[in-house]
């Protein structure tokens, strides 16, 4: 299961929350294990999707899906047993007494038959479930980033004694500690991303364009069932930072810099590194060695309970001592999971927070099970830069690499 039920119950008890209401595609997936296509594609009032989880064991969770996503639920299912559709039924003729020929068809029939519990809108379906569960007061943490304002206003009008509080941060706080299934999905995504990295490395050659090389990354990700999110690639002067691939052809003596992000089974992977066309000059070698020293120092402090700022300063200080005395980077990585960046976002100095579910600043200690993307880019405007990025799992006594454990400054000889 993706959902960290124990951590959710612990935090719900701490904040006196009666129920969680997931509304964004990320949190509906996280809570229920289901993600359709319509909410992701349209995101309007006719495709709202809700998942409900309650603090009391005797109250059954629920999932509400739109007409457009009923077939996707039927195919993928959910650990939640009470699943309901809403809106007009699809144009589909059925013989009386139809039972379905397999599990997929039976799931579909459970939503569309005449006796299936169905309402005309997502709000009315939500209201029906709350009434059936006897929820008419207390706190409901609502995933405020995914519900339409009109829908929220309507449900608040129907239940004036319930305190619907903005709860997107509570969901992210729960998600900070990954479950086993989440970790394995991230590991699989990282493995495919590494394969795509190798594919475009194999095609690097003087005279080929950045865009041409990027196409090999895109194809490898797609062939592995993934979806690429970004691919930054620049050569020569463009390697100083994260530029999109262009029609510029690589030249002898160029350095290059890339950062590549994708998803597999809805979970993110992020990798970055660099290289040179021919032997790198002493300055580039020095930059590379310095950021490697910084990254190793960061790895040395990562363990359960470490704070983002502690990781950042370990990396920063080591890079400065190892050849980059003027290094001015403001972070050395970020958290990762269903979203490419998750709470508390970057490994950096803390920033103030103002949220009922969060501490006063972003220096939130990492529990075992957190997943980090640790990186330390360094560039010089007009010349170029170096980069290396790793995906690691925080453990009780240290960390574990979920992707490659060692990056090399890649040298292209052709």
ROVEX-821575 format. One line per field, with one value per residue (C-alpha): residue number from 1; residue in one letter; y, x, z. Coordinates in steps of 0.2 Angstrom, whole numbers, always signed. Each point is the difference from the previous one (the first is absolute). Layout:
BEGIN
k NUM ...
r A ...
v Y ...
u X ...
w Z ...
// end
This chain:
BEGIN
k 1 2 3 4 5 6 7 8 9 10 11 12 13 14 15 16 17 18 19 20 21 22 23 24 25 26 27 28 29 30 31 32 33 34 35 36 37 38 39 40 41 42 43 44 45 46 47 48 49 50 51 52 53 54 55 56 57 58 59 60 61 62 63 64 65 66 67 68 69 70 71 72 73 74 75 76 77 78 79 80 81 82 83 84 85 86 87 88 89 90 91 92 93 94 95 96 97 98 99 100 101 102 103 104 105 106 107 108 109 110 111 112 113 114 115 116 117 118 119 120 121 122 123 124 125 126 127 128 129 130 131 132 133 134 135 136 137 138 139 140 141 142 143 144 145 146 147 148 149 150 151 152 153 154 155 156 157 158 159 160 161 162 163 164 165 166 167 168 169 170 171 172 173 174 175 176 177 178 179 180 181 182 183 184 185 186 187 188 189 190 191 192 193 194 195 196 197 198 199 200 201 202 203 204 205 206 207 208 209 210 211 212 213 214 215 216 217 218 219 220 221 222 223 224 225 226 227 228 229 230 231 232 233 234 235 236 237 238 239 240 241 242 243 244 245 246 247 248 249 250 251 252 253 254 255 256 257 258 259 260 261 262 263 264 265 266 267 268 269 270 271 272 273 274 275 276 277 278 279 280 281 282 283 284 285 286 287 288 289 290 291 292 293 294 295 296 297 298 299 300 301 302 303 304 305 306 307 308 309 310 311 312 313 314 315 316 317 318 319 320 321 322 323 324 325 326 327 328 329 330 331 332 333 334 335 336 337 338 339 340 341 342 343 344 345 346 347 348 349 350 351 352 353 354 355 356 357 358 359 360 361 362 363 364 365 366 367 368 369 370 371 372 373 374 375 376 377 378 379 380 381 382 383 384 385 386 387 388 389 390 391 392 393 394 395 396 397 398 399 400 401 402 403 404 405 406 407 408 409 410 411 412 413 414
r X X X X X X X X X X X X X X X X X X X X X X X X X X X X X X X X X X X X X X X X X X X X X X X X X X X X X X X X X X X X X X X X X X X X X X X X X X X X X X X X X X X X X X X X X X X X X X X X X X X X X X X X X X X X X X X X X X X X X X X X X X X X X X X X X X X X X X X X X X X X X X X X X X X X X X X X X X X X X X X X X X X X X X X X X X X X X X X X X X X X X X X X X X X X X X X X X X X X X X X X X X X X X X X X X X X X X X X X X X X X X X X X X X X X X X X X X X X X X X X X X X X X X X X X X X X X X X X X X X X X X X X X X X X X X X X X X X X X X X X X X X X X X X X X X X X X X X X X X X X X X X X X X X X X X X X X X X X X X X X X X X X X X X X X X X X X X X X X X X X X X X X X X X X X X X X X X X X X X X X X X X X X X X X X X X X X X X X X X X X X X X X X X X X X X X X X X X X X X X X X X X X X X X X X X X X X X X
v +0 +18 +7 +1 -4 +0 +16 +8 -6 +6 +18 +0 -3 +13 +13 -6 -3 -11 -3 +3 +5 -2 +10 +2 -14 -3 -2 -10 -12 +0 -3 -12 -8 +6 +13 +3 +10 +13 +9 +1 +6 +11 +5 +8 -2 -15 -10 +4 -16 -2 -12 -1 -8 +1 +0 -13 -18 -4 +14 -7 +10 +5 +5 +11 -1 +10 -9 +2 -9 -15 -11 +4 -4 -16 -5 +5 -1 +7 -7 +10 -10 +13 +8 +11 +9 +16 +9 -6 -19 -4 -4 -19 -13 -15 -16 -2 -9 +2 -7 +4 -12 +5 +10 +16 -1 -4 +16 +10 -7 +4 +18 +1 -11 +8 -5 +7 +14 +15 +19 +13 +9 -2 +11 -10 -16 +7 +6 -17 -9 +12 -2 -19 +0 +12 +14 +16 +9 +0 +4 -6 +3 +4 -2 +18 +1 -11 +4 +13 +16 -2 -18 +4 +14 -12 -14 +13 +7 -18 -3 +16 -10 -8 +10 -3 +6 +2 -17 -2 +3 -14 -12 +5 -3 -17 -4 +6 -18 -12 -18 -15 +1 +18 -3 -15 +11 +14 -13 -7 +18 +4 -16 +5 +17 -7 -10 +15 +9 -14 +1 +18 -1 -14 +12 +15 +6 +16 +7 -7 +13 +1 -3 -15 -8 +4 -10 -16 +4 +3 -16 -11 +7 -3 -18 -4 +6 +16 +18 +13 +16 +10 -2 +15 -2 +13 +0 +12 +17 -7 -13 +14 -4 -9 +5 -10 -10 +11 -2 +4 -14 -6 +5 -7 +7 +3 -4 -6 +0 -9 -3 -12 -3 -13 -11 -18 -7 +18 +2 +11 -2 +14 -2 +12 +0 +7 -4 +7 -3 -4 +1 +14 +14 +2 +13 -12 -15 +11 +5 -18 -6 +13 -4 -18 +4 +10 -14 -13 +12 +1 -19 -1 +9 -7 -11 +0 +17 +10 +17 +7 +14 -12 -9 +16 +7 -16 +0 +19 +0 -15 +7 +17 -9 -11 +13 +11 +13 +12 -13 +9 -14 +2 -18 -18 -10 -3 -13 -11 -12 +2 +18 +5 +10 -3 +7 +7 +3 +5 -5 +18 +13 +1 +11 +6 -10 +5 -16 -8 -17 +5 +7 +18 -3 -12 -9 -15 -15 -15 -16 -17 -3 +17 +1 +13 +6 +6 +12 +13 +10 +13 +11 +15 +12 +1 -16 -15 -11 -17 -10 -16 -7 -15 -8 -6 -7 +6 -15 -1 +0 +8 -1 -12 +4 -3 +4 -1 +2 +8 +13 +3 +15 -7 +2 -1 -5 +0
u +0 +6 -10 +10 -15 +9 +8 -16 -9 +14 -1 -19 +0 +13 -10 -17 -5 -16 +3 +11 -7 +11 -4 +16 +6 +15 -9 -15 +13 +10 -15 -10 +13 -11 +3 -11 +3 -14 +4 +18 -5 -15 +0 -18 -15 -6 +16 +4 +6 +0 +7 -5 +9 -7 +9 -11 +3 -19 -3 +3 +10 -8 +5 -10 +4 -8 -9 +15 +12 -12 +8 +17 -5 -7 +16 +12 -11 +4 +3 -16 -15 -14 +2 -13 -2 -10 -8 -10 +4 +9 -9 +1 -14 +0 -11 -11 +10 +17 +13 +16 +13 +15 +6 +1 -17 -7 +9 -8 -17 +1 +0 -12 -15 -16 +1 +18 +1 +2 -2 -1 +16 +16 -6 -16 +9 +12 -14 -9 +15 +3 -18 +0 +16 -8 +13 -8 +13 +18 +15 +2 +17 -4 +13 -4 +11 -11 -18 -9 -5 -19 +1 +8 -12 -15 +6 +4 -18 -7 +10 +2 +6 +15 +16 +7 +18 +14 +9 +11 +15 -6 -1 +18 +6 -8 +9 +17 +3 -2 -8 +9 -10 +4 +18 +0 -9 +13 +14 -8 -2 +18 +6 -10 +7 +18 -3 -6 +16 +10 -10 +4 +18 +3 -6 +10 +12 +8 -12 -16 -12 -7 -17 +5 +9 -15 -12 +9 -4 -18 -2 +9 -12 -15 +5 +2 -18 +5 -4 +14 -3 +15 +17 +12 +15 +13 +17 +14 -5 -18 +6 +2 -18 -16 -5 -12 +8 +3 +6 +18 +12 +13 +18 +17 +5 -18 -6 -18 -12 -17 -14 -14 -16 -14 -14 -3 -16 -4 +16 +15 +18 +13 +18 +14 +18 +12 +14 +12 +4 +18 +11 -7 +11 +8 -14 -14 +9 +2 -19 -5 +12 -7 -18 +3 +8 -15 -12 +10 +0 -19 -2 +10 -13 -15 -10 -16 -3 +12 -7 +1 +11 +13 +1 +2 +14 +10 +0 +3 +15 +8 -2 +8 +14 +4 +2 -15 +3 -13 -14 -16 -13 -16 -5 +7 -15 -18 -13 -9 -14 -17 +5 +17 +2 -9 +0 +12 +5 +18 +16 +4 +0 -18 -14 -14 -16 -18 -11 -10 +8 +18 +14 +5 +13 +5 +14 -10 +10 -1 -7 +6 -9 +3 +6 +12 +8 +17 +9 +13 +1 +13 +2 +9 -10 +8 +10 -10 -3 +0 -13 -4 -16 -4 -17 +2 -11 +2 +2 +1 +19 +5 -7 -2 +2 -15 +9 +18 +12 +14 +0 +14 +5 -5 +14 -6 +14 -9
w +0 -4 +15 +16 +11 +16 -2 -6 +16 +11 -8 +0 +18 +4 -10 +5 -17 -3 -19 -15 -16 -15 -16 -10 -12 +11 +16 -7 -7 +17 +10 -11 -12 -14 -14 -15 -15 +0 +16 -6 -17 +3 +18 -1 +11 -10 +3 +19 +9 +19 +12 +18 +15 +18 +16 +8 -5 -1 -13 -18 -12 -17 -17 -12 -19 -15 -14 -11 +12 +4 -12 +6 +18 -7 -8 +14 +16 +17 +18 +4 -1 +0 -17 -8 -17 -3 -15 -14 -5 -16 -16 +3 -2 +11 +1 +15 +14 -8 +12 -9 -7 +10 +15 -11 -6 +17 +7 -14 +3 +19 -6 -14 +4 +5 +18 +2 +12 -12 +1 -13 +5 +10 +14 +3 -1 +14 +10 -1 +7 +14 +5 -1 +11 +13 -3 +4 +11 +4 -11 -18 -8 -18 -13 -5 -16 -10 +4 -10 +11 -4 +5 +17 +3 -3 +11 +14 -2 +2 +16 +10 +16 -9 -1 -17 +2 -13 +1 -15 +11 +12 -15 -5 +18 +0 -17 +7 +6 -14 +1 -7 -16 -3 +2 -12 -13 +2 -2 -16 -7 +5 -9 -16 +1 +1 -15 -10 +6 -8 -16 -3 +6 -14 -13 +5 -14 -7 -13 +7 +7 +18 -6 -10 +15 +11 -11 +6 +18 -4 -10 +13 +14 -11 -5 +19 +3 +8 -4 -1 +10 -5 -8 +2 -11 -6 -7 +0 +8 +2 +12 +14 +5 -4 -18 -11 -15 -15 -18 +5 -5 +12 -4 +5 +17 +6 +17 +2 +14 +2 +12 -4 +9 -4 +8 +0 +8 +6 +10 -4 -5 -1 -6 -6 -4 -13 -11 -13 -19 +2 +16 +12 +4 +18 +5 -5 +9 +16 +0 -3 +15 +11 -3 +3 +17 +4 -4 +10 +15 -2 -1 +16 +10 -7 +12 +9 +9 -10 -6 -17 +5 +8 -17 -9 +11 +0 -19 -2 +12 -8 -17 +6 +8 -15 -14 -1 +14 -8 -3 +2 -3 +11 +1 -2 -5 +4 +6 -13 -2 -8 -3 -7 +16 +16 +17 +6 -18 -1 +10 +5 +14 +8 -6 +11 -1 +5 +0 +14 -4 -1 +11 -1 -13 -14 +10 +3 +6 -13 +7 -6 -17 -7 -18 -5 -16 +5 -13 -1 -16 -3 -15 -7 -11 -18 +3 +6 +15 +9 +8 +9 +8 +10 +7 +18 +13 +18 +12 +19 +0 -17 -18 -15 -18 -10 -17 -5 +15 -10 -14 -12 -10 -17 -13 -19 -11 -17
// end
